[in-house]
Amino acid sequence: MREIKTKSELQDMIREAAELCEDCQDCEFGEIFAQEPDESGCNWNVSAARGEGRLACMTCLQPAATELRKEYNLIDQRFTEALNALFEGREEVPIPIDVAQWLVERGLARAQSRAGDSKFGALAITEEGRSWLKEAMLGV
């Protein structure tokens, strides 16, 4: 199963891979964009590089990009919907286990186990989750 990453995390990984390619030194990369999962199950891609040596850069970068696409998927709408449901206190919205685990691992949500929590064992949004949700909704 692929690990879930944000656009900025994937963008950083592509940039790191490009730093190893001499042909990419004068190139700038486009955005990571979501797509319907392809035959391998990957739900993202990166738009082409711009600059002098963009064709040589893309050729050099292709193996690294292929590996990244095998290992990672882009966060999808289920994650922001789940976090938004927690933010709004909509307890009736089921949260898939992979989404819940990712939210907790990232510190965006926590299990309700504190005195005063409304529902023991359910998830609660954290302050970091509130900040992350604001950024995600604004497209930052």
Secondary structure, 3 states (H helix, E strand, C coil): CCEEECHHHHHHHHHHHHHCCHHHCCEECCCEEECCCCCCCCCEEECCCEECCHHHHHHHHHHHHHHHHHHEEECCHHHHHHHHHHHHCCCCCCCCHHHHHHHHHCCCEEECCCCCCCCCCCEEECHHHHHHHHHHHHCC
